[in-house]
């Protein structure tokens, strides 16, 4: 008991040492709030996301998360503290956070002990916090939650924990599983800056989104790794890990710092692969402008089976990196896909999950173009095949702009088909301008499909594109493909 208390104290001190690394406003306590003209009520337990109605919480917006995470590999126990700086958007008598599978030890608001209760939600648990005094609209406040648990403990929903053969873990929280890592406002519409203080025992390394600031050794041989993400991030893109890995470093052609984490002892295998990132960045920056963050890299891990665009640190399974049947490095297409997401999805983030076509559509579109330029595929052939089957998919899963769920072809290849149709309608040069100006205009922000439609009309000066995009995004059937009148839906 004394040892664990000592470790938590050491982590708290480490967190304080780097608190100034990210600009965080000084926040007042409930006692400083005005005491008149208010009508406090509980914040809602969801933000009304069309696909996840109870995801996120109403009544406040998060400004900054500071996460201290002390993890023990192999047995998967952890203790943690999350400090949340937020601002009330209404008079609040109580507010909720999303959580799932954690034992809550203590909650304070403005440094004062607060009442709290756990209840079951539709996608996880709801942590309801009742401060000692109501919060007023516009008031800045700080919440601190101390909690513990086990990475493999049962959750009410899916988990964001991924476990490797090394006894470590990596987080893959998209789309609604950040609450299995920390109590948070788990909605893409509420982006915040972050700092992380992740402990790793001897023989392991820690990772997190953003820049590594420094490492603090501890008497027991473990190390606390301190990271800062100065650009805002949605909770679903959190990328923390404790693994047996090796950091590999490089720079892009423009001098952007690159840091990758590869399996320990496999540096020779994965070094040349991650080195391709510089060329991928150059290819995409030529289309969109400068990369939107201050660092990038890949985390390659055998505990994950897919690929995911965690902000500044895309997560890849070791299974991706094999030559295809033609002896080509087809995995580079996936590397470009996830890198494209750093602009589309990470920097420019959907306001709700029904807008996800404009995350996945560009990632599929530009990965396809990259493959075609390398001589690996013909992008028009892929789009034709998508066109032929998309009518049936629209009927079953919804059109690209109104999906009934996430993860379907309608969002991925269907979203790319919408962009392909737009490029055929307005010409490639104008299309490139629409996309380049989009990520510039909405950098570090959130978007809706309606905003993309209005943006396209504004950039092109063509009001007919409003109806054109609505037909492609929301229609029950594919419109005719510009330049390909012979394309038909499969019988």
C-alpha positions, 0 to 999 in steps of 0.5 A: 500500500505504501509503495503504490501511494508513493508511485502515485505521488511521484506521478503527480509531481511529474505532471506538475513539472510539465503543466506549463507545456500546453497553454491552459487558462487559470480556472476558478472554483465554484466558490468564485461564481456569482450567486445570483441570476442563475437557474442551475440544472443537470447537464444532459447525458448525451449530445444527440449524435445521430448514431450514438445519442448518449455519446458525450455530455451537455452543459460544458466544453472541455479545454484541456485534459491532463492524464497521469497513467501508471500501468503495470504490464502483464497483470494490466492493473493501472492507477490514474488521475485525469484533470479536466479544465472545462467551461460551463455552457449553462448553469449546472447543478450537476454534469456527466462524464463518459466512463466504462470499467473504472473504479472511481476513487475520488472526484473534486471540482475546483479543488473541493470534494464533489459527490459522484455516482455511476450508472449504466448508459447505452454505450458505457457508464455515466459518471454524474458529478455534483459539485458542492456549489452550482456552476454558472454559465461561462464559468471555467472549472477544473475536475480531478478524477482519481480512478483505478482498474484493470485493462482486461476488466469487463466493460459494458461496451467494446473496449479501447484496450489492445493487448500484445504478446509483450504484456503491454497495451495500446489504445484504439478508442475510435469511435466511442471507447475512449471512456474505457481509458479515462473518464471524458466527454467522449464526443468528436464535437468537443476537442481539447488540448492534452498532456500525458504522463505515462509510466513504463517499467524497465524494458518498456517504453510509453507512447502518447499523442504529441511531442515527448517533452522529457522522461522522469526516472523513478527509484523503482527503475520505471520511467514517467514519459511526459507528452504534450499535444498542443493542437486540439484532439477529439477523445476518440483519437487518443493514442497511449501505449506501454509496450516493448518497443524502440523509438526510431527518429527522422524528419520529413523533407520540410523538417517535420520531426518524425518519431515511430515506435516499432517492436523491440528487436525488429528495427531492421525490418520496420526501419525502412518501412517507416522511413517511407513516411517522409515521401508520403508526407511530401506527396500529401503536402503538395496537395493540402499544404503543410501537415497540420501538427508538430510531429508525426509517426507510426506505432507498429504493434502486434496487439492490434489487427488493423490500422487507425489514425490516432492523432500524430501517431497512427497505430498499425498492426504488424500484419499489414507489412507484407508484400502483396501477390505482385511483390509490391509494398501495397501496405504503403496505400494504407500508410497514405490512408492513415496519414490523410486522416491527419488532415481529414478527421484529426485536424478537421473533425466531424461534429458528429459521427454521421459526418464520417464520410468526409473522414473516410472518403478522402482517405480512400480517395487519396490512397487510391490516387497514390496507388495509381501513381505508383502503378499498382492500381487503376483508381477509376476501376475501383470507383466503377466497381463501387458505383455498381454496388453502391445502390444496394448498399445505400438501401441497406446501410444508408447513403454516404452522408446519412449512414445508419452505422459506422464502418460500412462501404457507404462511408469508405468507398462510397465517400470516395465515390462522392469525391470522385464524382465531384472531381469529374464534375468540376475538374481536377484542378478546381477539386484540388482547390476545394479540398486544400481550402477545406482543410485550411479553413476548418483546421483544428475545428469540426465540420458538418456535411452542410458546411462542406456543401456550402464551402464547395459552392463558395470556392467554385462559385457554382450554386448548382453544386449544392443539389449535385452534392445533396443527390450524391450524399443523401440520395437513395440511388447513385446519380449519373457519374459525370464523364461515365454515362455507361456506369450502371448499378449492378443488376 
